[in-house]
Amino acid sequence: GLNNEALVSADKALSVIMPFDNDGKYLALNSKALALANLSEAGSLDEAQKTKLRNEAIENFTLALKIKTDPQSLFFRARLLMKVKRYDEALQECEKINALTKDNEKNYVLMGEIYADMKNHKQAIDAYSTALKINSKNTEALIYRSYEYLHESNHEAMINDMLDAFIYGAREKVLRDLTYLQGQERIAKALYEGLDKRIKNEPNEYVWNRLAAVLNKQRSNFVDAIRYYRYDIDKPSRAVSSTLMADC
């Protein structure tokens, strides 16, 4: 595939680069690291194989960063470190990025992900909140922060973040993530009611039917209910009944 070709190309470049050609070496090391990182995401690999490729990618980014400190390479390295659970090192890379760049919302989202992986929910919320101070419409930060609020049992804040993410364009993501609320009908109903208020002038029966699937206690399998209503996206669908909502 393309990533294998990129890896071969980077190795070839490294084999012919002159010792004093730092720019060429930097580019080749970065290319190799990115190719390894992309290869590590292949679904056919087991976890040990993914970890091996990620560690190789980290090492190549390390060598590249010794030649030139670049925020993007630091970011990629930090994400890989998180994936191999080297959290302290990942956070150190994020701090380096903060020292090199200003108002880097993407970096604060990554910090939030790292803290969330560490089950450090309050610090994750703080990191996502910092990203949202920079850009209040960052839907990734809103959705990820909503998960952390749910862990902290702050359901009102969680719902507000989901609603904002939906309004700012992450509609399919919010609807898909309703599976995260399995068995929590009260939260799902509050989310439904919030959406109903915010986009009441928009005829979108697809949205209402997807939410109805969440609330429909007669459907025993939550995920199957979501999948069932997913197919209504391209055709007119029946309206959500008031009886269904009243039963929740």
Disulfide bonds with the S-S distance in Angstrom:
none
